[in-house]
């Protein structure tokens, strides 16, 4: 018997501040034991040295830390994200000011990580803004 996938969208709670790299779940689940929320997606950045022209380079990893759930439609707040190096748009791309999409909105499996590098004269603050959870 084929089961239809159920998608639930969680939006970032704008009343929470802080510069952490985890999303803040704004929608309470009917089932408090539900492991899938924005907080399971983490964004980490670190220095990756400099390009030959001296422009700093940064490495980014976006990880689904949930070992029991798949997430999709992951949006990251990213300001005016731009890079002097090409970033594969199927991994990460800016849709509009402050809204970047991870993996074209496709699924990120349990424990899976998406990695890329970008270069610019400064690091962009990135936080998970929205996530959908896929129940199969």
Backbone torsions as a table, in degrees:
resi	resn	phi	psi	omega
1	UNK	NA	131.4	-177.5
2	UNK	-90.2	129.4	177.8
3	UNK	-100.9	136.1	177.3
4	UNK	-75.6	145.3	177.6
5	UNK	-74.9	141.0	177.8
6	UNK	-109.4	127.7	-179.7
7	UNK	-116.4	132.7	178.6
8	UNK	-125.7	128.6	-178.8
9	UNK	-100.5	132.5	177.7
10	UNK	-115.4	133.9	-178.9
11	UNK	-109.3	151.8	-179.6
12	UNK	-67.2	136.6	176.9
13	UNK	-80.4	114.5	-175.5
14	UNK	-73.9	-11.1	179.8
15	UNK	-82.5	-9.0	178.8
16	UNK	-93.8	134.5	179.6
17	UNK	-104.6	-158.0	175.4
18	UNK	97.8	157.0	-177.7
19	UNK	-106.4	24.0	-179.8
20	UNK	-69.8	164.6	-175.4
21	UNK	-101.6	13.8	177.1
22	UNK	-106.1	150.6	174.6
23	UNK	-74.5	155.7	176.3
24	UNK	-108.0	120.9	-178.1
25	UNK	-71.3	122.8	-179.4
26	UNK	-101.8	-14.7	-177.9
27	UNK	-109.7	120.4	178.8
28	UNK	-78.4	136.6	179.1
29	UNK	-80.4	146.9	175.4
30	UNK	-63.4	-28.8	178.1
31	UNK	-108.2	103.8	-176.1
32	UNK	-63.7	-14.3	179.5
33	UNK	-88.4	1.8	-178.9
34	UNK	-64.6	117.7	-176.4
35	UNK	-79.0	-7.0	-173.0
36	UNK	-99.7	115.0	176.4
37	UNK	-155.5	175.2	177.8
38	UNK	-56.9	-29.4	-175.8
39	UNK	-67.6	-12.3	179.1
40	UNK	-83.5	-10.0	178.3
41	UNK	-101.2	123.7	-178.4
42	UNK	-118.8	141.4	177.1
43	UNK	-115.3	123.8	177.1
44	UNK	-121.7	139.7	176.2
45	UNK	-129.1	148.4	176.4
46	UNK	-152.4	161.7	178.3
47	UNK	-68.1	138.6	177.0
48	UNK	-120.8	25.2	179.8
49	UNK	88.8	-151.5	-179.6
50	UNK	-135.1	153.8	172.8
51	UNK	-73.8	165.1	178.5
52	UNK	-55.3	-28.3	179.8
53	UNK	-84.0	3.2	175.7
54	UNK	93.2	-6.0	179.6
55	UNK	-72.5	129.1	180.0
56	UNK	-62.6	147.5	178.8
57	UNK	-121.1	145.2	-177.2
58	UNK	-130.0	141.7	174.8
59	UNK	-102.9	142.0	-178.6
60	UNK	-126.6	135.6	170.3
61	UNK	-125.7	133.8	176.7
62	UNK	-119.0	118.0	-170.8
63	UNK	-123.6	134.4	169.0
64	UNK	-86.2	104.5	-176.2
65	UNK	-82.0	-7.5	178.2
66	UNK	-75.5	129.6	179.6
67	UNK	-93.8	-1.9	-178.4
68	UNK	-121.4	5.7	-175.1
69	UNK	-143.3	155.6	175.8
70	UNK	-111.2	136.0	177.5
71	UNK	-113.2	157.3	176.1
72	UNK	-149.8	177.4	179.4
73	UNK	50.1	46.6	-178.4
74	UNK	-82.3	119.8	177.2
75	UNK	-111.6	138.6	-178.7
76	UNK	-121.9	132.9	172.8
77	UNK	-72.1	129.7	-170.1
78	UNK	-143.4	14.4	179.1
79	UNK	57.1	-134.9	179.2
80	UNK	-98.3	45.7	-174.5
81	UNK	-44.3	129.8	175.0
82	UNK	-154.7	155.9	-179.3
83	UNK	-140.0	142.9	174.2
84	UNK	-78.9	-17.0	172.6
85	UNK	-99.0	147.1	177.4
86	UNK	-71.3	128.4	173.0
87	UNK	-104.9	128.7	-179.7
88	UNK	-56.4	114.2	-176.5
89	UNK	-64.8	-16.6	175.9
90	UNK	-77.6	-15.5	174.9
91	UNK	-92.4	-44.7	-173.9
92	UNK	-159.1	127.0	177.3
93	UNK	-150.9	149.1	178.0
94	UNK	-84.0	128.0	176.8
95	UNK	-91.2	-39.6	179.0
96	UNK	-161.3	177.8	-179.6
97	UNK	-55.1	125.6	175.7
98	UNK	76.8	5.5	-177.7
99	UNK	-133.3	108.7	176.1
100	UNK	-115.3	144.4	-177.8
101	UNK	-108.4	135.4	179.9
102	UNK	-98.4	133.1	175.5
103	UNK	50.1	42.3	179.3
104	UNK	54.6	22.9	-179.2
105	UNK	82.3	0.7	-178.0
106	UNK	-74.7	176.8	-175.4
107	UNK	-71.0	145.3	171.6
108	UNK	-121.8	112.6	-173.2
109	UNK	-72.0	171.7	179.1
110	UNK	-55.3	124.4	178.6
111	UNK	74.0	2.6	-176.0
112	UNK	-78.6	147.6	-179.1
113	UNK	-126.0	138.0	171.5
114	UNK	-108.7	129.6	-178.3
115	UNK	-126.1	145.0	174.0
116	UNK	-158.9	167.6	175.9
117	UNK	-122.6	147.4	172.2
118	UNK	-137.7	161.4	178.1
119	UNK	-133.0	137.6	177.7
120	UNK	-165.6	167.7	-177.6
121	UNK	-71.1	-11.4	177.7
122	UNK	-147.3	161.9	179.4
123	UNK	-84.5	140.6	176.5
124	UNK	-91.1	135.0	173.9
125	UNK	-72.7	128.5	-179.0
126	UNK	-131.0	127.4	176.3
127	UNK	-135.3	148.2	176.3
128	UNK	-66.8	127.5	-178.6
129	UNK	-104.8	-35.2	-179.0
130	UNK	-157.1	151.4	-177.9
131	UNK	-150.6	145.9	170.1
132	UNK	-113.7	144.7	-179.3
133	UNK	-111.1	134.9	-178.0
134	UNK	-105.0	121.8	174.5
135	UNK	-104.1	121.9	179.2
136	UNK	-117.4	NA	NA
